[in-house]
């Protein structure tokens, strides 16, 4: 079972530990259904632990062991999904080649299913400035936004350099029009 190390002090560790208590924590707004599922699973985990440990509350070590087992299972499913996506992409290309060579666009299977092929346009932006100008000219400027990863990176760099600070209500010195929160992350090493 995982063992918790006793901290030398109560200060949160990590690059952003100094912002704990300064920035608000991001409380994920769950749907009522999702929150019910979380509450039910939380209760099941507690009850399972209590059966094995005379009614005690689950320890951090136990919860970390469960977390790591769940992450490992998720990683295994992701690996399987990657393999399936690769196989589907390969089969799609092979079927496309066959359909085109045979001059068909639809095939009926013995179980009554039908697999049809059709074409549709797909856009790739090659000139971002021209595309942005087109969007503004056509009244779509409100739809233009930076990817969240870019904004996150800019805010982190501004906070780290001291260019931006959180004044208790908003970020000052960073990108305008954003709120900044702390999220809890776990890292697995080793």
N, C-alpha and C positions, 0 to 999 in steps of 0.2 A: 504494500500500500504506500502511496505517496506520503512523504513526511513534510510537514510545514516547517520552514526555517523561521526562527524567531528574528524579527527585524531589530536592528541596532537602535533605530529610532522610529517614531511614528510617521515620518514624512513619506509620502508616496514616492516610489522610485520611478525611474525612467525619464526619458527626455522631456516629457510634458508634465511630470509630477508636480512641478511648481505651480501649475495652473489648477490643480485640484482645490476646490473651494473658491476659486476665482471665476472660472467659467461654469455655467450651469451644465449639469449632466443632461445628455439627450435621452429623454424618456420616450421610448418607442411607443407610438400610439397603435396598440393592437386592436384589431376588430374584436367585438365581444366574443365571437366564436373562437378566434385564435386564443384570446385570453382565457376562455373556459378550458381549452385544450391544455394550455400551459399550467393552469391551476390543477387540473386533473392529474397530469403527469407529475407535477411537483409532489402532490399528495401520494401518488403511487411510489415514487422514489423514497419519500420519507417513511412510508409504511413498510416497504421492503427492508430498509435499513433497520427500522425499529424491531422487526421480527427477528433479525439476526443479532441485535445488540440490546436486548432487554429494554426497549422503549427509548433508547438514547436518540438524541438529535444527530443527523448525519454530520460527520466531520468533514473538514476541508479536504483532507487526504482521500477520503472515500469519494467525495464529489469529483475531485480531480481525476481519480482513477476511472470513474464513470464517463467523465468528459473525454478523456483520452481514448477510451474504448469506442465511444460514439464517433469521435473524429476519425479514428482508424477505419471504422465501418463506412463512414461517409467517403473517405478517400478511396476505399475499395470500389464503392458504387461509382464514383467519378471516373475511375480508371476503366470500369466496365462500360460506362456511358461513352467515354472517349473512343473505345474500341468499336462500339456499336455505331457511333456517328461516322467513323472512318469507313466502316463496312457499308453503311447506307450511302455515303458519298460515292464510294467505288461502284456499288451496284447501280446507282443513279446514272453515273457516266456510262457504264456498260449498257444499260437499258437504252439510254439515249442513242448511243452508237447503233445498237441493233434496230431500234424503231426506225431511225433515219435510213439505215441500209435496207430495211425491209419495206420502207414506204408506209408505215403504219403509225397511228397516234394513240391507239387504244388496244388493250388486250383483255379479254374476259378469261378469268380463271375457272377451274373446274368447280370451285365452290360458289360461283356466282358473283364474285367480286370483279371489279373492273379497275384497271390501272391505266389511266390516260395521261398523255403528255401534252402540255400546251406551253406556249411562250408568252412572256410578258416583259415589259421594259424594266430595267433596273438602272438606277442613276448612280454615278460616281462623280463627285466634285473634283474637277481638275484645276480650276482657278478659283480659289477661295474669295479673293477680292471681288472678282466679277460676280460671283454668286451672291456675296453679301450685298453688293450694289443692286442687283436684281431684286433681292428680297426687300430691301428698303423701298425701292421704286414701286413695288407691288403691294406695299402695305403689310409686309410680313416681318418687319423689324422686331416686333415683340416676341416672335418665335426664335429669334437668334439668341443663343446663350452659350456660354462656355461649358465644356464638359465639367462635371462635378470634380473629376480628378484634378483638373487644372486649377480650379478655384481652391480646392483643398491644399494643393501644393503651394499656391501663392499665399494663402493665409498662414500655413505652417512656416514658410520662409520669413514672412513679415513678423510673426510672433517670435521666431527664433532669433532674428536679427535685432529685435527691439523696435523695429519700425512701426509695428502695430501693438496696441495694448487693448485689453478689455476693460472698459470703465465701469463695469457693474451692470450695464444695460446694453451696450453695443460695442462692436469692434471699432476702434479708432486707429486710422493709419493703414488699414487694409482695404480690400475691395469693398466698394459701396454696395448696399442692397443685400447684404448677407447677414445671417446670424451665425454665431459660432458656438459649438457645444463640445463637451468632452464625451467620448464614447468609450466604453470599456472593451478592451481587446485582451485576448490571451495569446501568448506565444508558446510554442512547444519547441524546446531545444533538446538536441540529443536523441 
